[in-house]
Amino acid sequence: MRANEALEYVLAVDVGGTKVDAALVDDRGTVLPSSRHRAPTGASATSEQLASAVRTVILATLASVPPGYPLIGVGIGCAGPIHLNSGAVSPLNLPVWREFGLQELVAELVPGLDVRLRMDGLCITLAEHWVGAGRGVDNLMGMIVSTGVGGGLILGGITVSGPTGNAGHIGHIEVGGFLDACACGGTGCIEAIASGPKTVAWARSQGFTGESGEDLAAAYAAADPIAILAVKRSGRALGQAIASAATLLDLDVVAIGGGFSNVTPDLLDFARAAILERVQFAYATRVRVVHSTLSGDGPLIGAAALIHRAELVP
């Protein structure tokens, strides 16, 4: 065995509103590319189709384990809400799964291994703290801005899950000045305003003819006025939510990833500008808002960190 080879692998699983990913992640936080497998999920899928997608990617990844490198555990990140005590999940964007026993499903495929489940937002925060933009930061919020908006917290160097596993779910914090209806039942939730699909939907309501976040990004780069208004609106909402979280929690850093966070670097600039309006709260406006450095690997790295960095996950 070469000195630079990793000694331990974790099977990491990330379950979201459009896909489920699985891969092996070593003890340095590196995804083994040949082990990565993906299957679609989606709001129209049946429960069995979703379960089959999870089984398919896990079994394919298990077949990729290098000889001589036994797995030390399985980490699962899933869109919330989750039910920590039972290992069940009720992802808002997967309506057929309500208190579905995801942890049990996975455990049946890997008998004898430790299987840990947390909300995907917490996993991305763990990844940023371990090998990403939040290294060395003990008061950190990670955010995913994609099909939905998720989040997670590390305070005092320890993850905060809460009694049900849903602490840090910033996507369903309501922000002032917005009346967008949210699927959770709230009004003006950040997910209903600033997620990729909702930003595109708002732009279309104003006359934009594109259909995707990629279309919106291209239109923004071409100085389309509706696209600019849409991105400004979502960035402002993100900033208001972050300012509220920083006021409540005295955060040092917020690291933002997810596909729609890449629509333009200006998105985070608009968020930062909104935060700075809290002129009397220097402890809140000092928060640094940074882009994730982990690309698309962050959710899987964070899921693996549930095992590799178990000391941070009470």
One Martini backbone bead per residue (centre of mass of N, CA, C, O) as a GRO file, in nm:
protein
  314
    1MET     BB    1   0.096   0.036   0.024
    2ARG     BB    2   0.066   0.356  -0.019
    3ALA     BB    3   0.109   0.641   0.169
    4ASN     BB    4  -0.133   0.810   0.003
    5GLU     BB    5  -0.339   0.618   0.096
    6ALA     BB    6  -0.634   0.542   0.199
    7LEU     BB    7  -0.788   0.359   0.473
    8GLU     BB    8  -1.087   0.492   0.454
    9TYR     BB    9  -1.438   0.428   0.391
   10VAL     BB   10  -1.739   0.594   0.289
   11LEU     BB   11  -2.077   0.570   0.237
   12ALA     BB   12  -2.240   0.810   0.041
   13VAL     BB   13  -2.563   0.986   0.075
   14ASP     BB   14  -2.785   1.180  -0.150
   15VAL     BB   15  -3.113   1.318  -0.095
   16GLY     BB   16  -3.330   1.462  -0.337
   17GLY     BB   17  -3.562   1.620  -0.552
   18THR     BB   18  -3.395   1.492  -0.832
   19LYS     BB   19  -3.175   1.312  -0.666
   20VAL     BB   20  -2.946   1.033  -0.618
   21ASP     BB   21  -2.642   0.994  -0.439
   22ALA     BB   22  -2.332   0.792  -0.464
   23ALA     BB   23  -2.027   0.733  -0.264
   24LEU     BB   24  -1.691   0.730  -0.205
   25VAL     BB   25  -1.519   0.842   0.101
   26ASP     BB   26  -1.247   0.949   0.235
   27ASP     BB   27  -1.034   1.058   0.511
   28ARG     BB   28  -0.992   1.345   0.323
   29GLY     BB   29  -1.256   1.418   0.147
   30THR     BB   30  -1.258   1.216  -0.107
   31VAL     BB   31  -1.389   1.137  -0.404
   32LEU     BB   32  -1.455   0.843  -0.579
   33PRO     BB   33  -1.532   0.856  -0.901
   34SER     BB   34  -1.592   0.542  -0.974
   35SER     BB   35  -1.829   0.532  -0.731
   36ARG     BB   36  -2.031   0.713  -0.877
   37HIS     BB   37  -2.394   0.741  -0.834
   38ARG     BB   38  -2.708   0.799  -1.022
   39ALA     BB   39  -3.058   0.896  -0.958
   40PRO     BB   40  -3.373   0.966  -1.001
   41THR     BB   41  -3.646   1.139  -0.877
   42GLY     BB   42  -3.910   1.322  -0.783
   43ALA     BB   43  -4.243   1.427  -0.738
   44SER     BB   44  -4.368   1.183  -0.936
   45ALA     BB   45  -4.271   0.964  -0.773
   46THR     BB   46  -4.276   0.680  -0.625
   47SER     BB   47  -4.186   0.514  -0.351
   48GLU     BB   48  -4.054   0.274  -0.501
   49GLN     BB   49  -3.881   0.440  -0.693
   50LEU     BB   50  -3.714   0.575  -0.475
   51ALA     BB   51  -3.609   0.317  -0.338
   52SER     BB   52  -3.476   0.203  -0.595
   53ALA     BB   53  -3.273   0.431  -0.635
   54VAL     BB   54  -3.122   0.386  -0.373
   55ARG     BB   55  -3.040   0.093  -0.417
   56THR     BB   56  -2.888   0.123  -0.685
   57VAL     BB   57  -2.657   0.316  -0.589
   58ILE     BB   58  -2.553   0.148  -0.355
   59LEU     BB   59  -2.483  -0.116  -0.503
   60ALA     BB   60  -2.288   0.016  -0.703
   61THR     BB   61  -2.093   0.126  -0.485
   62LEU     BB   62  -2.023  -0.139  -0.345
   63ALA     BB   63  -1.886  -0.252  -0.613
   64SER     BB   64  -1.643  -0.015  -0.578
   65VAL     BB   65  -1.484  -0.138  -0.361
   66PRO     BB   66  -1.180  -0.171  -0.275
   67PRO     BB   67  -0.964  -0.397  -0.223
   68GLY     BB   68  -0.892  -0.385   0.127
   69TYR     BB   69  -1.147  -0.161   0.185
   70PRO     BB   70  -1.332  -0.135   0.427
   71LEU     BB   71  -1.606  -0.026   0.551
   72ILE     BB   72  -1.711   0.212   0.826
   73GLY     BB   73  -1.973   0.339   0.678
   74VAL     BB   74  -2.286   0.537   0.667
   75GLY     BB   75  -2.394   0.836   0.500
   76ILE     BB   76  -2.690   1.053   0.529
   77GLY     BB   77  -2.843   1.287   0.313
   78CYS     BB   78  -3.150   1.485   0.354
   79ALA     BB   79  -3.416   1.622   0.288
   80GLY     BB   80  -3.652   1.807   0.447
   81PRO     BB   81  -3.777   1.661   0.681
   82ILE     BB   82  -3.671   1.488   0.971
   83HIS     BB   83  -3.638   1.178   1.188
   84LEU     BB   84  -3.404   1.100   1.400
   85ASN     BB   85  -3.507   0.867   1.592
   86SER     BB   86  -3.624   0.683   1.332
   87GLY     BB   87  -3.496   0.745   1.037
   88ALA     BB   88  -3.687   0.943   0.899
   89VAL     BB   89  -3.861   1.093   0.609
   90SER     BB   90  -4.004   1.436   0.473
   91PRO     BB   91  -3.972   1.557   0.190
   92LEU     BB   92  -4.106   1.825   0.041
   93ASN     BB   93  -4.018   1.727  -0.272
   94LEU     BB   94  -4.134   1.426  -0.161
   95PRO     BB   95  -4.460   1.352  -0.104
   96VAL     BB   96  -4.455   1.024  -0.066
   97TRP     BB   97  -4.258   1.096   0.173
   98ARG     BB   98  -4.381   1.001   0.498
   99GLU     BB   99  -4.203   0.868   0.723
  100PHE     BB  100  -3.962   0.735   0.586
  101GLY     BB  101  -3.737   0.449   0.618
  102LEU     BB  102  -3.429   0.515   0.522
  103GLN     BB  103  -3.227   0.396   0.724
  104GLU     BB  104  -3.336   0.107   0.705
  105LEU     BB  105  -3.298   0.061   0.406
  106VAL     BB  106  -2.988   0.093   0.413
  107ALA     BB  107  -2.914  -0.112   0.641
  108GLU     BB  108  -3.004  -0.368   0.475
  109LEU     BB  109  -2.747  -0.331   0.267
  110VAL     BB  110  -2.538  -0.293   0.545
  111PRO     BB  111  -2.459  -0.512   0.741
  112GLY     BB  112  -2.294  -0.392   1.043
  113LEU     BB  113  -2.320  -0.093   0.983
  114ASP     BB  114  -2.291   0.232   1.032
  115VAL     BB  115  -2.588   0.447   1.024
  116ARG     BB  116  -2.620   0.791   0.924
  117LEU     BB  117  -2.855   1.070   0.978
  118ARG     BB  118  -2.906   1.382   0.799
  119MET     BB  119  -2.941   1.678   0.698
  120ASP     BB  120  -2.820   1.825   0.417
  121GLY     BB  121  -2.736   2.097   0.545
  122LEU     BB  122  -2.548   1.973   0.757
  123CYS     BB  123  -2.358   1.832   0.562
  124ILE     BB  124  -2.251   2.083   0.414
  125THR     BB  125  -2.131   2.207   0.670
  126LEU     BB  126  -1.930   1.984   0.733
  127ALA     BB  127  -1.772   2.005   0.470
  128GLU     BB  128  -1.677   2.298   0.504
  129HIS     BB  129  -1.530   2.248   0.777
  130TRP     BB  130  -1.332   2.025   0.677
  131VAL     BB  131  -1.265   2.116   0.331
  132GLY     BB  132  -1.363   2.413   0.305
  133ALA     BB  133  -1.469   2.743   0.365
  134GLY     BB  134  -1.485   2.649   0.701
  135ARG     BB  135  -1.207   2.627   0.789
  136GLY     BB  136  -1.163   2.708   1.130
  137VAL     BB  137  -1.478   2.735   1.180
  138ASP     BB  138  -1.712   2.742   1.469
  139ASN     BB  139  -1.928   2.960   1.324
  140LEU     BB  140  -2.154   2.799   1.107
  141MET     BB  141  -2.326   2.834   0.789
  142GLY     BB  142  -2.491   2.630   0.570
  143MET     BB  143  -2.589   2.645   0.216
  144ILE     BB  144  -2.859   2.563  -0.009
  145VAL     BB  145  -2.904   2.666  -0.361
  146SER     BB  146  -3.171   2.523  -0.540
  147THR     BB  147  -3.446   2.360  -0.557
  148GLY     BB  148  -3.382   2.444  -0.276
  149VAL     BB  149  -3.348   2.548   0.077
  150GLY     BB  150  -3.074   2.496   0.290
  151GLY     BB  151  -2.938   2.402   0.626
  152GLY     BB  152  -2.665   2.453   0.871
  153LEU     BB  153  -2.496   2.392   1.198
  154ILE     BB  154  -2.205   2.542   1.364
  155LEU     BB  155  -2.143   2.556   1.721
  156GLY     BB  156  -1.861   2.551   1.886
  157GLY     BB  157  -1.770   2.299   1.682
  158ILE     BB  158  -2.076   2.192   1.672
  159THR     BB  159  -2.334   2.035   1.579
  160VAL     BB  160  -2.684   2.128   1.506
  161SER     BB  161  -2.993   1.939   1.522
  162GLY     BB  162  -3.174   1.873   1.734
  163PRO     BB  163  -3.430   1.663   1.836
  164THR     BB  164  -3.523   1.608   1.508
  165GLY     BB  165  -3.289   1.730   1.289
  166ASN     BB  166  -3.389   2.057   1.194
  167ALA     BB  167  -3.171   2.237   1.244
  168GLY     BB  168  -3.116   2.504   1.006
  169HIS     BB  169  -3.393   2.551   0.835
  170ILE     BB  170  -3.379   2.832   0.648
  171GLY     BB  171  -3.584   2.792   0.406
  172HIS     BB  172  -3.831   2.853   0.647
  173ILE     BB  173  -3.775   3.150   0.659
  174GLU     BB  174  -3.922   3.451   0.697
  175VAL     BB  175  -3.940   3.741   0.487
  176GLY     BB  176  -3.959   4.064   0.449
  177GLY     BB  177  -4.166   4.179   0.171
  178PHE     BB  178  -4.288   3.885   0.120
  179LEU     BB  179  -4.567   3.675  -0.047
  180ASP     BB  180  -4.475   3.400  -0.098
  181ALA     BB  181  -4.580   3.089  -0.138
  182CYS     BB  182  -4.548   2.791   0.053
  183ALA     BB  183  -4.550   2.446   0.085
  184CYS     BB  184  -4.542   2.462   0.411
  185GLY     BB  185  -4.750   2.737   0.464
  186GLY     BB  186  -4.596   2.976   0.420
  187THR     BB  187  -4.480   3.328   0.399
  188GLY     BB  188  -4.181   3.417   0.264
  189CYS     BB  189  -3.995   3.200   0.207
  190ILE     BB  190  -3.688   3.150   0.087
  191GLU     BB  191  -3.760   2.910  -0.102
  192ALA     BB  192  -4.002   3.071  -0.250
  193ILE     BB  193  -3.784   3.285  -0.372
  194ALA     BB  194  -3.452   3.164  -0.411
  195SER     BB  195  -3.487   2.941  -0.567
  196GLY     BB  196  -3.455   2.840  -0.876
  197PRO     BB  197  -3.755   2.785  -0.963
  198LYS     BB  198  -3.874   3.049  -0.826
  199THR     BB  199  -3.709   3.255  -0.981
  200VAL     BB  200  -3.805   3.173  -1.260
  201ALA     BB  201  -4.109   3.209  -1.207
  202TRP     BB  202  -4.096   3.510  -1.153
  203ALA     BB  203  -3.976   3.593  -1.424
  204ARG     BB  204  -4.213   3.482  -1.594
  205SER     BB  205  -4.426   3.676  -1.461
  206GLN     BB  206  -4.252   3.924  -1.616
  207GLY     BB  207  -4.171   3.779  -1.923
  208PHE     BB  208  -3.995   3.552  -1.916
  209THR     BB  209  -3.890   3.269  -2.145
  210GLY     BB  210  -3.748   3.097  -1.976
  211GLU     BB  211  -3.689   2.760  -1.789
  212SER     BB  212  -3.408   2.805  -1.636
  213GLY     BB  213  -3.124   2.869  -1.467
  214GLU     BB  214  -2.949   2.879  -1.721
  215ASP     BB  215  -3.121   3.089  -1.867
  216LEU     BB  216  -3.091   3.309  -1.652
  217ALA     BB  217  -2.785   3.333  -1.659
  218ALA     BB  218  -2.766   3.419  -1.955
  219ALA     BB  219  -2.947   3.669  -1.928
  220TYR     BB  220  -2.779   3.816  -1.718
  221ALA     BB  221  -2.515   3.830  -1.888
  222ALA     BB  222  -2.702   3.999  -2.112
  223ALA     BB  223  -2.877   4.219  -1.948
  224ASP     BB  224  -3.146   4.129  -1.858
  225PRO     BB  225  -3.382   4.293  -1.675
  226ILE     BB  226  -3.540   4.056  -1.548
  227ALA     BB  227  -3.303   3.887  -1.451
  228ILE     BB  228  -3.190   4.103  -1.265
  229LEU     BB  229  -3.437   4.130  -1.080
  230ALA     BB  230  -3.448   3.834  -0.989
  231VAL     BB  231  -3.165   3.819  -0.856
  232LYS     BB  232  -3.197   4.053  -0.663
  233ARG     BB  233  -3.438   3.940  -0.509
  234SER     BB  234  -3.301   3.679  -0.408
  235GLY     BB  235  -3.054   3.810  -0.274
  236ARG     BB  236  -3.208   3.976  -0.069
  237ALA     BB  237  -3.349   3.742   0.074
  238LEU     BB  238  -3.095   3.602   0.164
  239GLY     BB  239  -2.983   3.838   0.333
  240GLN     BB  240  -3.214   3.859   0.534
  241ALA     BB  241  -3.185   3.573   0.647
  242ILE     BB  242  -2.889   3.596   0.736
  243ALA     BB  243  -2.922   3.835   0.925
  244SER     BB  244  -3.107   3.688   1.121
  245ALA     BB  245  -2.914   3.457   1.190
  246ALA     BB  246  -2.677   3.639   1.289
  247THR     BB  247  -2.838   3.776   1.516
  248LEU     BB  248  -2.904   3.507   1.669
  249LEU     BB  249  -2.591   3.344   1.638
  250ASP     BB  250  -2.317   3.477   1.577
  251LEU     BB  251  -2.172   3.460   1.300
  252ASP     BB  252  -1.893   3.417   1.084
  253VAL     BB  253  -2.006   3.208   0.857
  254VAL     BB  254  -2.138   3.174   0.515
  255ALA     BB  255  -2.188   2.886   0.313
  256ILE     BB  256  -2.256   2.867  -0.044
  257GLY     BB  257  -2.444   2.636  -0.233
  258GLY     BB  258  -2.546   2.515  -0.523
  259GLY     BB  259  -2.661   2.555  -0.834
  260PHE     BB  260  -2.796   2.853  -0.806
  261SER     BB  261  -2.540   2.998  -0.684
  262ASN     BB  262  -2.419   3.009  -1.002
  263VAL     BB  263  -2.572   3.225  -1.171
  264THR     BB  264  -2.404   3.454  -1.004
  265PRO     BB  265  -2.191   3.641  -0.814
  266ASP     BB  266  -2.411   3.865  -0.750
  267LEU     BB  267  -2.592   3.721  -0.552
  268LEU     BB  268  -2.402   3.765  -0.300
  269ASP     BB  269  -2.389   4.071  -0.319
  270PHE     BB  270  -2.689   4.120  -0.259
  271ALA     BB  271  -2.680   3.987   0.018
  272ARG     BB  272  -2.465   4.167   0.150
  273ALA     BB  273  -2.623   4.432   0.123
  274ALA     BB  274  -2.857   4.350   0.311
  275ILE     BB  275  -2.690   4.303   0.568
  276LEU     BB  276  -2.572   4.607   0.590
  277GLU     BB  277  -2.851   4.734   0.696
  278ARG     BB  278  -2.755   4.646   0.993
  279VAL     BB  279  -2.616   4.913   1.142
  280GLN     BB  280  -2.652   4.826   1.470
  281PHE     BB  281  -2.510   4.519   1.396
  282ALA     BB  282  -2.193   4.431   1.389
  283TYR     BB  283  -2.205   4.126   1.468
  284ALA     BB  284  -2.374   4.061   1.203
  285THR     BB  285  -2.221   4.218   0.963
  286ARG     BB  286  -1.949   4.044   0.992
  287VAL     BB  287  -2.043   3.835   0.820
  288ARG     BB  288  -1.931   3.585   0.601
  289VAL     BB  289  -1.999   3.551   0.254
  290VAL     BB  290  -1.953   3.240   0.087
  291HIS     BB  291  -1.842   3.025  -0.141
  292SER     BB  292  -1.825   2.729  -0.225
  293THR     BB  293  -1.539   2.483  -0.273
  294LEU     BB  294  -1.702   2.186  -0.359
  295SER     BB  295  -1.913   2.180  -0.543
  296GLY     BB  296  -2.082   1.871  -0.600
  297ASP     BB  297  -1.943   1.717  -0.336
  298GLY     BB  298  -2.049   1.822  -0.062
  299PRO     BB  299  -2.285   1.628   0.023
  300LEU     BB  300  -2.103   1.372   0.032
  301ILE     BB  301  -1.886   1.466   0.226
  302GLY     BB  302  -2.087   1.526   0.458
  303ALA     BB  303  -2.200   1.242   0.489
  304ALA     BB  304  -1.922   1.115   0.558
  305ALA     BB  305  -1.871   1.297   0.817
  306LEU     BB  306  -2.061   1.140   1.007
  307ILE     BB  307  -1.812   0.939   1.038
  308HIS     BB  308  -1.527   1.075   1.013
  309ARG     BB  309  -1.669   1.328   1.208
  310ALA     BB  310  -1.825   1.224   1.476
  311GLU     BB  311  -1.730   1.437   1.697
  312LEU     BB  312  -1.940   1.665   1.561
  313VAL     BB  313  -2.193   1.441   1.610
  314PRO     BB  314  -2.418   1.404   1.867
   0.00000   0.00000   0.00000
